[in-house]
Amino acid sequence: MLSNVELIQSLDDLEVAFQNATTARSSTMFAKHALLELCGWIEEAEDYIIQSCATKLSDADLKGLVEKRIKFNSAFHFTDNFLPLLALVIGLTKYELIQDKLTANGMYSQA
């Protein structure tokens, strides 16, 4: 994933190329390139946020579930794609806390 500085530098370079373009076709290509660069960075940033939250999980199976959901999420809609993943990770983190408290009190044991 590009760092914030690298992303801004890349977009700045593309803006200069866009402004210096001599044909409509080349200016359109630079604009598309910039859009793809930004969208790719946003998608990677969203994945990074979810993966960072998932590091708090101690159960390898739950971490695997999160990774699987990230892998099969190919859409780019905030409320339909990103928020459900975020809710999943937050919910699993809270689930583990409850499970740990129940286990410590002898009220839960995995069979």
N, CA, C and O of each residue as an XYZ file, in Angstrom:
444
protein
N       0.852     -1.178      0.000
C       0.000      0.000      0.000
C       0.895      1.238      0.000
O       1.893      1.303      0.718
N       0.526      2.192     -0.799
C       1.257      3.457     -0.825
C       1.053      4.200      0.488
O      -0.036      4.175      1.061
N       2.096      4.854      0.956
C       1.923      5.723      2.114
C       1.134      6.955      1.671
O       0.977      7.206      0.476
N       0.646      7.711      2.632
C      -0.084      8.942      2.313
C       0.774      9.891      1.483
O       0.290     10.501      0.530
N       2.045     10.011      1.846
C       2.952     10.909      1.135
C       3.137     10.430     -0.307
O       3.114     11.234     -1.240
N       3.320      9.106     -0.486
C       3.499      8.564     -1.838
C       2.246      8.760     -2.686
O       2.336      9.067     -3.874
N       1.077      8.581     -2.071
C      -0.174      8.780     -2.796
C      -0.301     10.232     -3.258
O      -0.607     10.496     -4.421
N      -0.066     11.156     -2.353
C      -0.181     12.582     -2.696
C       0.822     12.944     -3.788
O       0.488     13.684     -4.713
N       2.049     12.430     -3.691
C       3.062     12.716     -4.718
C       2.627     12.152     -6.065
O       2.766     12.819     -7.091
N       2.107     10.944     -6.069
C       1.650     10.323     -7.310
C       0.500     11.122     -7.929
O       0.483     11.365     -9.135
N      -0.461     11.528     -7.088
C      -1.588     12.317     -7.599
C      -1.128     13.691     -8.089
O      -1.643     14.203     -9.083
N      -0.166     14.281     -7.394
C       0.391     15.561     -7.855
C       1.069     15.398     -9.214
O       0.893     16.229    -10.104
N       1.842     14.327     -9.368
C       2.507     14.066    -10.645
C       1.487     13.858    -11.761
O       1.666     14.356    -12.873
N       0.435     13.132    -11.466
C      -0.602     12.895    -12.468
C      -1.349     14.180    -12.815
O      -1.763     14.373    -13.958
N      -1.518     15.052    -11.834
C      -2.173     16.331    -12.110
C      -1.322     17.187    -13.054
O      -1.846     17.819    -13.971
N      -0.027     17.199    -12.823
C       0.872     17.947    -13.713
C       0.809     17.356    -15.121
O       0.729     18.088    -16.108
N       0.845     16.028    -15.203
C       0.764     15.381    -16.520
C      -0.570     15.686    -17.188
O      -0.630     15.905    -18.398
N      -1.630     15.698    -16.400
C      -2.962     16.021    -16.927
C      -2.987     17.452    -17.480
O      -3.497     17.692    -18.575
N      -2.442     18.383    -16.725
C      -2.442     19.786    -17.141
C      -1.554     20.028    -18.361
O      -1.816     20.935    -19.152
N      -0.512     19.222    -18.513
C       0.403     19.380    -19.642
C       0.024     18.516    -20.843
O       0.709     18.544    -21.865
N      -1.040     17.764    -20.730
C      -1.444     16.881    -21.828
C      -1.784     17.700    -23.065
O      -2.360     18.785    -22.978
N      -1.417     17.158    -24.209
C      -1.629     17.888    -25.460
C      -2.863     17.421    -26.218
O      -3.284     18.072    -27.174
N      -3.443     16.309    -25.804
C      -4.656     15.822    -26.466
C      -5.708     15.494    -25.417
O      -5.395     15.253    -24.251
N      -6.946     15.490    -25.853
C      -8.052     15.136    -24.950
C      -7.908     13.691    -24.475
O      -8.197     13.373    -23.321
N      -7.463     12.832    -25.372
C      -7.306     11.412    -25.022
C      -6.270     11.240    -23.911
O      -6.508     10.510    -22.950
N      -5.126     11.906    -24.039
C      -4.092     11.754    -23.009
C      -4.518     12.380    -21.688
O      -4.193     11.843    -20.630
N      -5.230     13.492    -21.718
C      -5.704     14.083    -20.460
C      -6.717     13.165    -19.789
O      -6.735     13.041    -18.565
N      -7.564     12.519    -20.594
C      -8.530     11.558    -20.048
C      -7.806     10.374    -19.416
O      -8.207      9.894    -18.356
N      -6.750      9.905    -20.059
C      -5.992      8.772    -19.516
C      -5.329      9.125    -18.182
O      -5.309      8.307    -17.263
N      -4.789     10.335    -18.078
C      -4.179     10.744    -16.810
C      -5.240     10.883    -15.715
O      -4.987     10.538    -14.561
N      -6.412     11.381    -16.068
C      -7.499     11.504    -15.088
C      -7.942     10.119    -14.607
O      -8.159      9.909    -13.414
N      -8.073      9.186    -15.539
C      -8.456      7.816    -15.171
C      -7.399      7.170    -14.295
O      -7.716      6.484    -13.323
N      -6.155      7.393    -14.643
C      -5.058      6.840    -13.847
C      -5.123      7.368    -12.410
O      -4.959      6.608    -11.455
N      -5.358      8.654    -12.267
C      -5.451      9.255    -10.932
C      -6.625      8.667    -10.148
O      -6.507      8.381     -8.956
N      -7.740      8.492    -10.821
C      -8.909      7.921    -10.152
C      -8.646      6.490     -9.699
O      -9.000      6.119     -8.580
N      -8.032      5.691    -10.554
C      -7.698      4.310    -10.186
C      -6.706      4.266     -9.034
O      -6.822      3.430     -8.138
N      -5.739      5.160     -9.058
C      -4.742      5.241     -7.984
C      -5.425      5.532     -6.643
O      -5.145      4.875     -5.640
N      -6.309      6.509     -6.637
C      -6.998      6.897     -5.413
C      -7.940      5.796     -4.930
O      -7.951      5.472     -3.742
N      -8.720      5.225     -5.825
C      -9.659      4.166     -5.436
C      -8.929      2.936     -4.906
O      -9.368      2.320     -3.934
N      -7.823      2.584     -5.540
C      -7.035      1.453     -5.057
C      -6.491      1.712     -3.664
O      -6.481      0.824     -2.812
N      -6.040      2.940     -3.443
C      -5.518      3.282     -2.121
C      -6.626      3.221     -1.066
O      -6.408      2.716      0.036
N      -7.799      3.729     -1.398
C      -8.919      3.693     -0.445
C      -9.277      2.250     -0.106
O      -9.495      1.925      1.061
N      -9.340      1.387     -1.108
C      -9.678     -0.020     -0.864
C      -8.632     -0.683      0.032
O      -8.979     -1.418      0.956
N      -7.358     -0.425     -0.241
C      -6.306     -0.993      0.599
C      -6.350     -0.415      2.017
O      -6.085     -1.127      2.986
N      -6.679      0.856      2.138
C      -6.770      1.483      3.460
C      -7.916      0.866      4.265
O      -7.775      0.622      5.464
N      -9.054      0.614      3.603
C     -10.176     -0.031      4.290
C      -9.779     -1.427      4.770
O     -10.076     -1.802      5.905
N      -9.112     -2.193      3.913
C      -8.650     -3.532      4.304
C      -7.687     -3.447      5.480
O      -7.753     -4.261      6.401
N      -6.798     -2.470      5.452
C      -5.835     -2.287      6.528
C      -6.543     -1.990      7.855
O      -6.160     -2.519      8.898
N      -7.564     -1.152      7.810
C      -8.318     -0.824      9.025
C      -8.956     -2.078      9.601
O      -8.865     -2.327     10.803
N      -9.604     -2.868      8.750
C     -10.255     -4.092      9.213
C      -9.221     -5.070      9.759
O      -9.424     -5.653     10.825
N      -8.119     -5.255      9.045
C      -7.074     -6.174      9.494
C      -6.449     -5.708     10.805
O      -6.112     -6.532     11.655
N      -6.291     -4.409     10.975
C      -5.743     -3.879     12.229
C      -6.677     -4.167     13.394
O      -6.230     -4.521     14.485
N      -7.969     -4.014     13.161
C      -8.944     -4.330     14.208
C      -8.938     -5.825     14.518
O      -9.099     -6.225     15.671
N      -8.751     -6.645     13.489
C      -8.780     -8.098     13.659
C      -7.568     -8.618     14.431
O      -7.608     -9.734     14.949
N      -6.492     -7.834     14.519
C      -5.324     -8.298     15.264
C      -5.632     -8.451     16.747
O      -4.908     -9.143     17.463
N      -6.693     -7.815     17.210
C      -7.083     -7.931     18.618
C      -7.726     -9.275     18.918
O      -7.857     -9.656     20.081
N      -8.132    -10.002     17.870
C      -8.751    -11.313     18.061
C      -7.679    -12.330     18.428
O      -6.588    -12.319     17.858
N      -7.986    -13.205     19.375
C      -7.015    -14.230     19.761
C      -7.322    -15.576     19.104
O      -6.424    -16.406     18.961
N      -8.550    -15.801     18.710
C      -8.962    -17.063     18.084
C      -8.573    -17.059     16.601
O      -9.040    -16.223     15.827
N      -7.719    -18.000     16.224
C      -7.239    -18.078     14.840
C      -8.387    -18.322     13.857
O      -8.349    -17.830     12.730
N      -9.400    -19.073     14.274
C     -10.544    -19.330     13.391
C     -11.310    -18.035     13.097
O     -11.751    -17.804     11.972
N     -11.458    -17.203     14.120
C     -12.158    -15.931     13.916
C     -11.333    -14.997     13.034
O     -11.884    -14.295     12.186
N     -10.017    -14.990     13.231
C      -9.150    -14.192     12.353
C      -9.264    -14.683     10.912
O      -9.299    -13.882      9.979
N      -9.321    -15.998     10.738
C      -9.470    -16.574      9.406
C     -10.785    -16.180      8.764
O     -10.844    -15.921      7.562
N     -11.838    -16.136      9.566
C     -13.146    -15.710      9.062
C     -13.075    -14.280      8.543
O     -13.602    -13.978      7.472
N     -12.432    -13.408      9.293
C     -12.298    -12.005      8.874
C     -11.489    -11.914      7.583
O     -11.878    -11.200      6.658
N     -10.373    -12.628      7.512
C      -9.544    -12.603      6.300
C     -10.330    -13.117      5.094
O     -10.209    -12.579      3.994
N     -11.127    -14.147      5.302
C     -11.943    -14.695      4.212
C     -12.956    -13.665      3.733
O     -13.158    -13.495      2.531
N     -13.590    -12.979      4.680
C     -14.583    -11.949      4.309
C     -13.926    -10.785      3.576
O     -14.513    -10.232      2.646
N     -12.715    -10.407      3.984
C     -11.987     -9.341      3.286
C     -11.667     -9.791      1.865
O     -11.854     -9.041      0.907
N     -11.186    -11.016      1.742
C     -10.776    -11.537      0.435
C     -11.943    -11.567     -0.553
O     -11.766    -11.255     -1.731
N     -13.122    -11.937     -0.083
C     -14.267    -12.066     -0.980
C     -15.078    -10.779     -1.119
O     -16.116    -10.765     -1.782
N     -14.613     -9.718     -0.505
C     -15.272     -8.420     -0.642
C     -14.609     -7.659     -1.782
O     -13.503     -7.138     -1.633
N     -15.282     -7.599     -2.903
C     -14.671     -6.928     -4.054
C     -15.406     -5.645     -4.435
O     -15.024     -4.977     -5.396
N     -16.431     -5.303     -3.709
C     -17.189     -4.094     -4.030
C     -16.594     -2.902     -3.287
O     -15.731     -3.053     -2.422
N     -17.068     -1.737     -3.638
C     -16.463     -0.506     -3.140
C     -17.548      0.424     -2.602
O     -17.534      1.625     -2.872
N     -18.477     -0.133     -1.846
C     -19.577      0.672     -1.305
C     -19.421      0.724      0.212
O     -19.314     -0.313      0.866
N     -19.410      1.920      0.762
C     -19.123      2.093      2.183
C     -20.137      1.370      3.064
O     -19.750      0.565      3.911
N     -21.428      1.644      2.879
C     -22.426      1.075      3.787
C     -22.744     -0.387      3.485
O     -23.141     -1.127      4.385
N     -22.577     -0.814      2.235
C     -22.891     -2.202      1.895
C     -21.707     -3.141      2.069
O     -21.905     -4.350      2.194
N     -20.487     -2.625      2.081
C     -19.309     -3.486      2.115
C     -18.384     -3.220      3.295
O     -18.040     -4.146      4.030
N     -17.980     -1.970      3.486
C     -17.021     -1.676      4.545
C     -17.644     -1.764      5.937
O     -17.076     -2.393      6.830
N     -18.795     -1.145      6.127
C     -19.409     -1.153      7.462
C     -19.752     -2.553      7.961
O     -19.538     -2.833      9.140
N     -20.281     -3.455      7.109
C     -20.509     -4.815      7.609
C     -19.225     -5.521      8.057
O     -19.243     -6.268      9.035
N     -18.125     -5.293      7.359
C     -16.852     -5.879      7.783
C     -16.401     -5.298      9.120
O     -15.931     -6.020     10.000
N     -16.551     -3.993      9.254
C     -16.179     -3.349     10.511
C     -17.057     -3.853     11.659
O     -16.567     -4.120     12.756
N     -18.344     -3.978     11.396
C     -19.266     -4.498     12.422
C     -18.907     -5.933     12.788
O     -18.983     -6.306     13.959
N     -18.522     -6.733     11.816
C     -18.118     -8.118     12.079
C     -16.928     -8.154     13.022
O     -16.941     -8.891     14.008
N     -15.906     -7.371     12.733
C     -14.698     -7.387     13.566
C     -14.994     -6.878     14.970
O     -14.540     -7.465     15.953
N     -15.748     -5.799     15.069
C     -16.096     -5.270     16.394
C     -16.923     -6.295     17.162
O     -16.691     -6.530     18.348
N     -17.879     -6.896     16.483
C     -18.721     -7.908     17.123
C     -17.929     -9.119     17.580
O     -18.161     -9.628     18.677
N     -17.004     -9.587     16.767
C     -16.184    -10.741     17.146
C     -15.271    -10.410     18.317
O     -15.025    -11.259     19.174
N     -14.769     -9.186     18.356
C     -13.924     -8.760     19.478
C     -14.737     -8.776     20.772
O     -14.267     -9.266     21.799
N     -15.944     -8.243     20.719
C     -16.810     -8.247     21.914
C     -17.228     -9.670     22.272
O     -17.327    -10.014     23.450
N     -17.473    -10.493     21.261
C     -17.826    -11.895     21.485
C     -16.717    -12.602     22.268
O     -16.992    -13.337     23.216
N     -15.472    -12.378     21.868
C     -14.353    -13.002     22.584
C     -14.278    -12.528     24.034
O     -13.988    -13.320     24.931
N     -14.537    -11.246     24.268
C     -14.518    -10.739     25.647
C     -15.584    -11.424     26.505
O     -15.320    -11.821     27.639
N     -16.787    -11.554     25.948
C     -17.877    -12.219     26.678
C     -17.530    -13.681     26.920
O     -17.721    -14.200     28.020
N     -17.016    -14.342     25.882
C     -16.642    -15.754     25.994
C     -15.566    -15.947     27.070
O     -15.631    -16.899     27.849
N     -14.582    -15.049     27.113
C     -13.524    -15.142     28.124
C     -14.085    -14.980     29.535
O     -13.678    -15.700     30.447
N     -15.011    -14.047     29.724
C     -15.606    -13.839     31.050
C     -16.445    -15.038     31.475
O     -16.407    -15.453     32.633
N     -17.200    -15.587     30.535
C     -18.004    -16.761     30.846
C     -17.125    -17.966     31.165
O     -17.436    -18.745     32.066
N     -16.037    -18.119     30.431
C     -15.111    -19.232     30.679
C     -14.447    -19.078     32.039
O     -14.300    -20.053     32.776
N     -14.044    -17.843     32.375
C     -13.407    -17.593     33.677
C     -14.350    -17.886     34.828
O     -13.906    -18.279     35.907
N     -15.654    -17.698     34.614
C     -16.638    -17.955     35.661
C     -17.177    -19.380     35.619
O     -18.082    -19.728     36.378
N     -16.624    -20.202     34.735
C     -17.060    -21.590     34.626
C     -18.414    -21.762     33.952
O     -19.019    -22.830     34.043
N     -18.887    -20.741     33.289
C     -20.209    -20.803     32.664
C     -20.134    -21.172     31.182
O     -21.164    -21.278     30.516
N     -18.918    -21.367     30.666
C     -18.761    -21.715     29.251
C     -17.541    -22.592     29.107
O     -16.487    -22.324     29.683
N     -17.701    -23.627     28.342
C     -16.536    -24.452     27.987
C     -16.741    -24.961     26.573
O     -17.838    -25.372     26.194
N     -15.669    -24.927     25.802
C     -15.770    -25.417     24.438
C     -15.715    -26.933     24.464
O     -14.874    -27.537     25.130
N     -16.643    -27.535     23.712
C     -16.700    -28.996     23.692
C     -15.726    -29.554     22.692
O     -15.632    -30.771     22.535
